[in-house]
Amino acid sequence: MSLISADDRSWLRQLLGARVRFDEPMRRHTTFRIGGPADAYAMVAGLDELGLLVKGANQRGLPWTAVGNGSNLLVRDGGVRGIVINLGPYMRTVVVGADEPAGTVTVKAQAGLALPALCRLALANGWDGMNFALGIPGNVGGAIYMNAGSAGGCMAEVVHEVTLLDRQAQRLTMAAGNIAWDYRRAPWPEDSIIVEGTFKLQMTNKENLKRAARQWVLARKRRQPAAASAGCFFKNPSPQTPAGRLIEQAGLKGKCIGQAEISCEHANFILNRGGASADDVLALKRLIETTVAERFGVELEPEVVILGEERHA
């Protein structure tokens, strides 16, 4: 049952206008193309509006969840109760600081900016540091939240500061050195939303940077399947023990449940072959976890964020 009353709907419409949708299928907002309905799906136009939304939701006792581009997200078939907040469509401002000594440039980007757009900006200007993120389809806020990365690096290596909005809609700025970054995670303050990230990048030869970027993108395309997915599903237990290798050695490549499939190209990808449910994906998740634990004694941990309820009453 939806937690959004008629009065709540009226308040949300007054605040957001056409930028709020009710009973919105989350499959429209994830790269997995899977997910039941959000009671309310809110697209905020700026920090002031975000603050009003968060404070109002708290006063009304409505749960809220902030999401990024949906590229590392599995929403269960029952959907999400309360308000799903997306900064992506509007909060995309970029401010570039003056060049600093030693060829460093400061780039401040709002959380809704697409990560590929930040990578393209860096390439166009010869700013080294973001090539590792080429091909990661999320936005800045989600990438920082997840400490997104690849074999070439991660967000923790280039982020200088992070600005968050807390439960009281107050801004909090955290220096990167004070954040206990972990592999594909960081311990952010509870009920906070990342709204901006400041990056420190290095000036370098533009043509050399572009050449390296082309090589990186081609290599990434060769390794990863193109079908709908949420990227690598499990964290690598260690750099020497990739999750995909364990899943492959367990003989699970190509295994299907419903319309979900363990990729034959990269075993750490679970694919939506068309019409897969979250239940299909979660059944494959459990099969992988059980089989890998039995065969190798390794407990795999999901990298993908799993959100929502199994069933929507």
N, C-alpha and C positions, 0 to 999 in steps of 0.2 A: 504494500500500500504506500502511495506517495506521502511524503512528509510535508509537502507543500500545500497549504490550505488556500482557499479562495482569496483570503486577505493577503497571504504571502504573495500570491501571484499578482495581485493588484499592486503591491509595494514594489515588486521586482519590475513590473512593466513601467511603473512611474519612474523608477530609477534608471532603467536600461533601455526602455523602448523596444525596438525590434531586435536588440542585441541579447535578448533572453528568449530561449525556447524551452517549452515544457514537454516532458516525456520524450526527450530527444534521444534517438538511437545512438549509442556510443560507437557503433560500428562505423559511423560516418566520420569519426574523429580519431581513429587509430590506424596505424599502418597494417595491423593484423586484419582489419576489416571485420572485427568481431566485437560484440558487446551489446548488452541490453540497454534499456533506456535510463537516462539520468532524469530525476524528477525535474530539475531545472539546469539548463546549460547556459552559463552567463559569460559573455564576451565583454570585458571591461575596456574602456577607452583611455584610461590613464590612472595615475596613482591616486588622485583624489577620489575618483569614482570607486576604485578598488577599496580604498579605506572605508567609504560609506557602505559598500556592500558587505565587507567583513564585519564592521560594527553592527550593522542592521541585522545580519544573520545571527550574530552572537546574542543580541538582545531578544531575538525571536526564538532562540533555542534551536536554530536550524544548523545541522552539520554542513560543512563545506569542505571541498577537496580541490586543490589547485592541480591542474595538469598542464603538460607542455604540448608538444606536437603529436603526442600519442605514438611515438616511434619505439618506445621501450615499455609498452603498456598492454596488459591483457585485462579486459573488463569482463567479468563473469556475466553469464546469460541473464541473471536477474537484474542487472543494471546497478545504478548507484543512487542511494537515497540522499536527499538534500540537494545542495547546489554544487555543481561542477563548475569551477572557475577556470577560464582559459584567457591568458594574456596575449596569445599569439597574434590575432588579427590586427591589433592596434598598437601595442606597446613595443615599437621597433626602432626607437630613436638611437642614433649612434653619434657620439661626440669624440672627436680626435684631439688629443692634447698636443702641445708643441713638442717637437723633438727634444729629447733630453741628452745630457752628456752620454758618451759611449754608444750613441746610435740607437737609443731606446725610444719607443713611441708608446704612449698611453692611449688605449681605446676603451671608451666607456659605452656599453651596449645594454639597452633595456632587454628584459627577459623574453619578450615576445619575438625578438629578432630571430629569424631562421639561422641556424648555425651555418648552413652552406653559404648564406649571404655574407656572414662575417668572414668566412674563409675566402670568398671571392674578393672582398674588399682588401683583405690582407695581401692576396696575390697581386692585385692590380697596383698596389702601392709598394710592393717589395718588403712587406713586414713578415719576418720569419717567426714561426712558432705555431701556426695553425694548420699546417699541412696534415698533421696526424688526424685531424677532424674531417678532412675531405671525404665525402660519402656518408657521413653520419647525418641522418635526416632530421634530427630534433631541432629545438630552438635553444637559445642561450640559457634560459632559466632551467630548463630540464636537463641540459648537458652539465651545468654546474651542479645541480642537485644530485645527479647520478655520478659525478666525476667521470663523465663519459670519456672514452678513449679507444685506442687501438694499439697495435704493436708499435706504432710510432710515437706514442706519448699519451698524455691525459690532461684534463682540464686543470688539475692541481698544479701542473708545471707552468701554466701561463696566466692563471688568475692571480690578480694582485689584491683586489678587494671584492667583497660581495655585500650588496645592500638587500636587506630583507624587510618585510612588513610583518610585525608581530600581531598577536591576537587582538591587541588594543589599537591596531592600525597605526602604531608608531614605527618609524624607520630605525633600523639598526644596521650599522656598517661593521663588518668583520674583516680584519686583515687576513689574507690568505695564510700567513704564518701562524695564526691563532686557531685555524680550523684543523681538526684532527682528521685529515683526509684518509680515506680507506679505498680499497679496490672497489670501484663502481659504487661507492657510497661515501657519505660524510654525515656526522651527527648534528644535523641542523636543529635549532631550537624548535620545540614542539609548537604546532599550529602557526608556523611562519611560512611566508611565501617569498621566494627569491624574486626580486623585481629588477635587479640591475647587477651587472658584473663589470669590473674594470680589469683590463688585460694589459700586461707588459710584453711587448713584442720587440724584436730586434730588426733594425734596418739591414737589408742585405741586397745582393745583386738580384734584380727583378727577373731577369731572364733565367738565371740559374734556379731561382725559386720556382718559376713556372715549369721548367723542365723536370724538376724533382716532383712537382705536383702531378704532372701528366703520368709519370712512371708509377707513382703511388696509386692513382685512380685506376689505371689499367690493371695493376696487380690486385687491387681490391675487388674489381669486377670479376676477375678470373676466379677468385676464391669464394665469392658469395652468390647465392641464388637470387633470382629476380622476383620470385613469387611473393605474395603478401605474407609478411612475417613481422616479428618484433625484434629482428636482429638476433644476435647470440642469446639463447635462452638461459643458459647457465653460466655462472662465473667459472673461470679457469681455476682449478684447485691450486695450481702453481704455474709459473712460466714454462716449466719443463713438462707439465702434465696438462695440456689443453683438454677442456671438457669434450670438445668434438672428437678428439682422438679416442678417448675412453668410450664414448657412445658408439663410434665406428667399430672399435675392437670388440665391443659387446654384441656386434652383429645386428644393430638396430637401424642402420641406414635403410631408408625406403619403407619402414614400418608405418602403416596407416591405421588410424582409428577414425571412423566416420570420414569426414573430408579433411582431416588434419594429417599431415605426413612429416616424418623425420626426413629432412632433405638428403638426397643422394649425393649432392655436391658438397655440403658442409653439414656434418651431423649435429652440430650445435644449433642448427636452425630448425624450428618447427614451422611448417608452411600451412597456410590456408589455401587449399586447392579449389576453393569455391564453395561457400556455404558451410564452412566449418563452424562448429559451436565452441564456446569456451570449454564446455564439458569434454569435447573431443580433445582439445589441446591439453587440458588438465589430466586426462586419462593417459596421454602420451608422456606427460611430465612424470606421472607416478610410475609408469613402466620404466622410463629411463632411470629414475632415482633408484628403484628397487633392483633393476638388473645390474647397474654399475656398482651398487653397494655390495651385491652378492658376488659379483665377478672380481672386483678389485679392492673391496673394502674402503671405497671412497664415497663420502656423502656429498653429493652435488648440491649447490645452493643456487636458486634462481637469480639471475641478473635482472630479468624482466620483473617489473612491478605488477602485482596481481591485485585488482581492485574490484569491489562490488560484492553483490550477493548472488548465491547460486540460483535462487528463485525469487521472482517478484510477485508478491501476493496480489 
